[in-house]
Structures are given as structure tokens and as C-alpha cells.
Amino acid sequence: MIILDMGHLLLELLLVKMQSVLDLHRIRRFMHFVCLQMRSLLQVSYTSWFLDAFNYAIATNIDVLNLSIGGPDYLDLPFIEKIWEITANNIIMVSAIGNDGPLYGTLNNPADQSDVIGVGGIDYNDHIASFSSRGMSTWEIPHGYGRVKPDVVAYGREIMGSKISTGCKSLSGTSVASPVVAGVVCLLVSVIPENNRKNILNPASMKQALVEGAAKLSGPNMYEQGAGRVDLLESYEILKNYQPRASIFPSVLDYTDCPYSWPFCRQPLYAGAMPVIFNVTILNGMGVIGYVDGPPTWHPLGEEGNLLNIRFTYSEVIWPWTGYLALHMQIKEEGAKFSGEIEGNVSVSVHSPPARGEKSSRRSTCMLQLKLKVVPTPPRSKRVLWDQFHSIKYPPGYIPRDSLDVRSDILDWHGDHLHTNFHIMFNMLRDAGYYVETLGSPFTCFDAHQYGTLMLVDLEDEYFEEEIEKLSYDVLNTGLGLAVFSEWYNVETMVKMRFFDDNTRSWWTPVTGGANIPALNDLLAPFGIAFGDKILNGDFSLNGEQSRYASGTDIVRFPGGGNVHSFPFLDTTESGATQNVLTSSTTKADSPILGLLEVGEGRIAVYGDSNCLDSSHMVTNCYWLLRKILDFTSANIRDSVLFSDSSKHDTPLVEDDNQLPSRRTDVNFSSYSAVVGKDLACRSDSRFEVWGTKGYNLDVREGDKRKPGYPVFHVGGGFNSTMDISKSRRPKYTQINKSDYLGSKYLGLIYGEELDMPVLVASHWLIPAVVAVTGVLVFLSFWRIRQKRRRRRKGSGTLRLANL
């Protein structure tokens, strides 16, 4: 940890050399040198140490604080709340975004917080450093969409600094780039006159100056570079004439600006799709607390703009200094054949209490510019739905890495989202002509008639009974295709992965394996398909493509009449977690890993390994296999190799129920699950036609004998659609359990999609306040009764005493 206040040290350099570009480079190099001399070499740390340091920073009125350290745990509440306290005390915090690149979804905390300036790294050629962590933030997953981070990037590769003893050395990392930005911040702080500094300088106004003055790089996208390379001169010009205001970051979403607007520019909008969510940050330079004055407003620039529906979720209370605004965008049904662009602005008004010496509130209006591309609704065979709802990640649960070969990164914490560690797969599917949508709600919240394939990849959660019934009907009767990519699951291996965490002083045990095979087997049971608990490793060749099976599992149950592919693999089940899997066994046996089946009106493909789709620690990809699978499940196009006579199985694979993998009984799975102990509910990321409805308390009618046993959305339906459901199996559509939102009541209420700060405040002090007020009223009642009795006894003595 570093505490920096370099303003007085570098003020003279800023004033003398600001006019020369060459001299500006010298300033930057000098800042590198000064910051790196102060760089901490601390490798292991505890939350309590940081709390002590942060308290010291608050007590000594530090202006700027740099933190060149971080981690993936954004649910460490003592740490998170202290960061809020730091920034609420008007301390500008700068923090390294992390060195877990080039993987996406790897932002480190606290740099991923909206009130902190998160810094990524670039080299001297303005290329994003390979080690620099990428966004989006994963706090909001699975029910929402992450924010843009880092905020800015700075030089962080091969920077010359001083050794601890003598001489110089070359250093690289976002821990180097972060103090560079801290030095820039200190320079900017120093040019503001002290008599006016407290009025305009705060974490939000400084971030506004940095992101608005940054130079956008031509190659990277917004989740790699944020606003761009920090620019001292431009930020100085913004801050020099700064007036307190609120703004939005990013302030533009332009579908024609590729690759910066990736992934939005890669897939246009169309009618009938799941909402496309864009999550921006509100920066409130007017005060530590602010309030949004009513819902944001959409202002289309042309008649075609009326084809766009936008629902907004946002922070009604902005604290400290920042809040969020999420746009849930859909094209109306009347735009099903529209092709073109939609432009317009979204405005949101913010006010803050008056500053010291002011009488009226501070007010400001923020603008977000939209330029969206729209195409006619694609055919069903080209539409793929990605299941995000049943994915669990760290934090809060210990979800182990999918490939057990990877010993240096044991946690599955990258989000498992189309736009994080599956972003390369997403680009591939778009190049192949597929349109991929995200489902952040249960299976009862989508219309199967609209999609060719539902993709289930590396899923760890359980399933509602209603989901199992609905999916069975969708595949058998509506022709929905199902593509399943599983993972390893072995209880003995999970037990061996148990470790003692020094920071929390507790034992950590995986809550499930790479995937939740027992739950997945329940989901596939109506089709006669099940996975086993073997952990298989090895190379194999199919269709001339060389592939790697990395800690995948085997298929132990499959109906006759389908196609099953088996290959010889090492079974590393017993020693995979404790020894090198390449040396744990020398014998190989054929194991079935790929199955393809036509059942009813639909088609199913199952594969026992997802590592070949996941860009995290991938050895070889299997995108070629995914394309062929989707051709089959979506359009019944059969590849000659996948459906060869040699792979045809007339007799079924059969495994007794008591031999299938079983659930663990020593883990409280409800603490991490969105299903166990929760109500079945459609979230706001589901499809809906009329804006403002909640997705629960749906209009339900009974008795349609053609579609028994589960709810069905009619074609073109949504949140307000009529649903058919039998009397015997009526799902419970109730309001979301707010205490379970995002796995953390405290953070979920702040960063959740539908919930905001007033709910948070109420949840923490409303009940105690009511109890306290009630107690006071009762006390006053007894006191008044007692006073009346005393006055009766004393007669007019009270009045005489009052007149003395």
C-alpha cells in the first residue's frame, strides 16, 4: 500500500514544462521514477492491515491514496465499506486494475469499484499490456451486466525505477501504472487554489477530469482501455475551469464504433430478443451524496427511435460520489422487419444538497448518447440462448477451476459470461452467423419457439422442478435444441482440494465440482442422459481436428439410437487433485464423451468438457465442434463424421441410479444458489413487452390440455403474456427475495438491477428505527400520565413555580 501526496513536489515541473510535449514526456518519466521509489514490495496481506492503514489515511487528511494491490473478492464487506469511507472522506483513491490479463472478467478489487479510479497498463507503443486485467465487472452477474473498467490506462511496461538498495531496474505491471496516475492526480490537485479546492475537488470530479481528458486508443475495446490513455494536459484544461456537475461514463454507446464498443457493436438489436443491457456509471461531482430526480428519459432523434423501448434501473441515491444507470434495450414487435440505425439521447437529472455557504441545491443533467444498429429478426435456427442464470462464481463460494492441471489459479472467478472468459467463443459464433442472447432468469422465463438452441455450459447451480418439466416439453414438442458442455464432478477430489485460508482463518472446501453434475443429471433425466464422476484427461482427434480433454467427465447413460463417440483417456479421478495428472496413471480406456440424439421434435448434444470453449487456461479450442453441434441442434444439419455409422449406438448406455454422482451433504448450498431455498421468479433481464412490469404476479390461466404440466410463454409473449399451466403443477411466481440478491444482501441491494440505495438504507435502519420510535412514544405516554397525576396532587403549585 502506498499513500501519495506528490502535488507540492511536482508543482514546479507542471507550471514550467506544461507547454512542451517533449517536456511532458520528461514529466511522465520523472513521475515514474518518483512513484516507483515508493512502490511497496508487500506480497501477502490481511484485511485488518489495510483497515489500519485506511484509518491512518483518514486521520491524517490524505488527499490522494494509491493502492497497488488487489484481489478478486468484492464481497469482503469490512474492506469494501472502508473504501467507501475513504472516498466519502474526500480522499481520491487510485488502484491497479490487476495483472490477470489477457483474460476478461479479471478485474481486481478495489479498482473495480465505481468510486475508485481503476488503472490498466499499456506499453510505450500504446498497446494494452498483455498482463493488464480486462472488464467487465462481475458484481452484477448473473442478473445484470457489468460496468466499464478500467477507467483509464497508463504506462506500465518496462518502466525504469530505483532498486531498494542502489541503481535502477525495469518494472512492469498495473501496480506500476497505478502510481503513475496517482502522480498525475497529485499534479492536478496542486494546480487548484487551496481556497477553492474543497469546493470542487473530490473523487468524482477528478475521475471526470481523467476520463473526459483521456486519449482513446484506436485498437482496444472499452473493457480493455476504459476511457483511454491518461492525458495530463487535457485533464488539466477540464479541471481548470471545472464547475461542480454530474456526468455519465461512458457517455456514448455507438454500435458503429468498432472495436471500441465491443461487444455491442458485434451484434445488432432486433425485435423479440432478450433485453440488451448497457450499464454506465453516474459520476456526481456536486457532492458525496446525490439523488436522481425521477426516471431517466429517452429522446429519439427520429421517428425510427420510437421502435426502441428502454427500461431503466438506476441508483436513486448516489453515494459515495457515484451510482449506476442500466439501460435494458429492446426493439418493439412492430420493428421486426426494420433495418437501419436508431439515434438519440438519454437524460437523467441529479441533485445534491447545497454546499457550505450555499442556499439552494446543486443540480445537473447528464446525457448519454446512443447510436444503435437494428436488423430484422433473425430466423429461429440462427438464434442461440446462453444460460447465465445457473452459473455460480467466486465470490462468495469456493468454485474450483475447471481444469485441474492449473494449480496457480484455483478459483473459477471470471464470470463465465459470453463477454468475459467466453468472449472468444462469442466472437466465433457471431462470425458464423449466429445471434447469441443471454438468459439471466429461470427456464420458465423464455419462449422456446424463438430459439434454435439453448446452450448450457459449465453450470454449477440447481434447477427448479418447473424448469426441468418446461425444458423437457420444449425439446420434445417445440423443437428446441439443447447443447450441453459439462465438467468434472468428484466428491473425493473436492475433499482433497480443501485448504486453510489464512485471511479468514477458516477451512475452504469446494461447494461443487467444475460443474454440478447431480443437478445436470436431474435436468437430463427425462431424456435418459447422465454424466459420471470420472476425471478424464488426454488428447484425441476427431474430424482431423486435434483436441485436448482437460479434466472432463464421461457419459454413463445415453439412449439407444443416438451417436456416441468414445476415446482412450487417462482416468485421473483418484489422484487428480493431489498429483500431476499426466503421471498419475499409465493405462487408458475408452470413455464416451460426446453424444448426439434426436428426441421428439428436438435434438440434444452433450459433451463432457467445457474447457475447450473457455479462454481461461485453454489448451486447444473446440469451436469447430461447437459449430457442428449448433448446426445439428438448431437446423438438423448432420455432419458426416459426427453421425458416422461407427458412432451409432443401437443399444443404450445404462448406469444404475445408485451409481450416479451424488450431491454433497456437508455443504450449505443455499448460501450460494439462486435456486435452493429461493422463489421461482423472472428477473428484469427476461423478455418483456410492456415496460415497468416486474415479471411476477403474472396473469395465469389454467386448463390447456395440449400443454400440460408447466408454464408456457406464447410466441411473442413476455412479462405480460398469458401463461398456460395445469392445476397440479403451478409454479410460484413471487417477488424476488431481496436478501438473497447477488449472494449478498448488502452489496446486492446497491448493485442489483432493480434495487437501489433507499431499499438498502431501509433494510438496515428502518426496523430498528420503528422500534426505537415506538419505545419513545410509549415512554412519553407514561411520562404524560405521571405528570397529570402530579399536577392533580399539587393543585396550582406548578403555575406558581412557573411564574417565579
C-alpha angles and dihedrals in degrees: 000000000000129000111202134188104163098152098104091041095056102028093099092052091051094051096044102040107030094104097061124074090203090051090048089060088052090052090052092050091047090051089051089053096047095044095047092053086061095045115128121234093201110139104173123040143165131222091241091059091056093046089056091048093048091050089053091051091052093046093051096046096241113190101201129022125190121199115192094183136071147145144205098264109102092162096069092117099190089054096042094048091049090053088054089050090050094054093038086060088060095255112145108225122202118188139179113253093218142264098252096108152158082043118092125231090037102120115147125224133271090023089063092062116105094229092054127076103239115203129203128191135250135175127237090272090061092249119141107256111247091233095053112111119241133217163238105124112244100205091099098049133141098019099036143015129270131251127250113269147201098049095208139350130227139180110294109149124093095347115172115235140152126281119234090250111029139320131027137291138188116251132188135186142082084274084070096044093050097062088046088062090042087057090050090050091051091052090051092048090053097056092058111090111249093233089061100031098094092051098058109013118091139122092275098048091047092051089048090054093048099046095040092048097043121114111238112228118227101228113038126073126238093267090056102043107016107203091346139251114351112254116199098194096048092047089049091054091051094048095043092069097026121152118188109266144141124249142172127244119233092024095188135051108187118174090196093057102088134202093011094060093048128173093023094053090053096063124035125215122260138174119274096027130128111267115280107225124209114184118199133178124242111218112200111196091171097076148335089263127039140166132222110232101223131309119329117257131231114220111190117203095212143019091267088064089074088070089070122086117195125187116192131213115183149151107276087191117043113208138190094010095299143064139168136255118193122192116206103197128193136162115236120244091252087064094060092115099033119121121185144059133310120204133184147112136265115214128195126180122217132186134187132193115271117275122241109298094017125109103195131056120263112247134189139167120221123207130205117191119215129195109173132183118221130191133181114276108279121236117272093250090063096049118093125185118211117208108226097155097077095050119108122192141176122301115077101012128050098244108175126227114269096233112058089198088076107084099164097062110039099166128083095218107136096099100251087237131145088246100043123044092352094051095111090053089050091054090048092052091049090050088052091055099256124137111216123200130185125234114202095172136064122288090260088071102068136067109238092201089072099057136064096201139015110209119212109186127172096336122178106179134088127251133237114242088240090057092054092050095045094048091050091053093044093055097041099042112019098042096243112165121224124208115185125187109184135186141211122297122179124150096207091052091049091052090052090054091062114123140174115249111214094200098055094029091227141108117260121208126177111259090213139349127265085298134007098254097175090056092043090051090054089053093050096040094096087061096046094247128131140163126223134222101252120124107219129190133179149089125278139171126226126171089354091301117124111220139179123225104207115190093324127154136235135249111244101171127041133148123250118257095047132102119257126184120204130186136180111262139166112257103219096168099124099041105024095105097046107033138037105282092218093063101033095089138018100190125084130201132185111262126184109237107156126051131176123189140172110214124174109317094335141065132227132201122185128187126179101222133055098178091094090064097042116087090208107102093337116174099187129353127233098203089129089059092048091053091052091046092052090047087057101040096042104034106011091243106157121209112220093228097047090047099040121145090246092062094048112113116197093176119061127243106242131193124173116248091241090058095055119100112277132214121259116253097196097067127080094223094177089074090069104025129096088202111039109085092356133113122253104249140155112237127215090263089070122096116277134165104201114054122231098034116126104222095241132084087046122184104259128188125186141215109049099148093192091068109033132175107022143041120276128193111219118234109281091018131132142154092334096041122122112250129211115220138158124240093240099057111032112163118222110247102190136150117285115272098244094197090064098045111132090349091282125076094201100047095030092060090053100042101024118113102243101026129076144182099284089060089049092052092047092048091056106039109012098084095043089046093052090049091048094048091047090052091050092050092050090049092050091049092054091044093053091049090051092049092052091052091050092050091052090054096046098042111198095348092105092059092050093052089050090055096052 
